[in-house]
């Protein structure tokens, strides 16, 4: 599907310069930039939705880990230990 995007002269020039340096077309550069942006923003939105769901669950059941519990668990993971996530509590 063809779509047009209006760019100012400076941006067009920057894209063209980058395309020449990468031995790619301007079209390829713009498609890659849009793809990267959309993927990043989809991940960001997914993270936001996960956080909202976790907050709602916490408000309903009160289950949580303390900062100290989470830090201790992460330390073990970082050290290469194969440890289970601690049990959440009220």
ABEGO torsion letter per residue (X at the ends): XBBBBBBBAAAAAAAAAAAAAAGBBAAAAAAAAAAAAAAAAAAAAAAAAAAAAAAAAAAAAGBBBBAAAAAAAAAAAAAGBBBBBBBBBX
